[in-house]
Amino acid sequence: MPLSDYARRELIALGRRSTVDDAMLEFREAMEWDPGLVIDMEAVAASVRYARGL
């Protein structure tokens, strides 16, 4: 599965979780698990807020 498809699926799922902080924690944990993973956390936060309608 392409990374972009995975990220989109995860953003949608995370956007439906209880808080933006919970979603951000998931991505921080992924980055800790794989130090080579490069994630634009500001873009993730904006996407999660958008998905939640905030």
N, C-alpha and C positions, 0 to 999 in steps of 0.2 A: 504494500500500500504506500503510495507517495506520502511524503511528510506533510505536504499541504492538505491532503485529504484527511490524514490523521489529526492534524492540528484543527481543522475545521470541525470535525466530529467532536473532538474534545472540547473545543470552545463552546459548541452548542450544548453539550452535556454539562459543562461547568457553569454556563450561563444560567442553567435551570436549578443549580444548587442553591443552598440557603443564602449565602452572602458572597460578595465580591472577594472578600478576604479568604474565604474557603477555596474559591477558584484559584486565587493567586498562590495559595499555599501548595496546591497540587502541582503547579508549574515550577515553583521553587524546589519542591521535593524531586521533581523529574530532573532538574538541573543539578541537584546534589548527587543524584543517582548516576547521572552521566555527565561528568564535567566537560566533555566535549560538545555538549548540546548548547547551541547558541539560540537564545530566545529573547526577543525584544519584549521585555516585561511591560513597558508602557503601552505597546500595541496590544498585548494580551489584555491588560486592564481596560483599555478603551473598547476592545471587542466584547469583553464580558459585560461591561456596562451597557453597551449597545444591545446585546442579546437579551439583557434583563429589562431593557426599556428605561434605563436610568439616565 
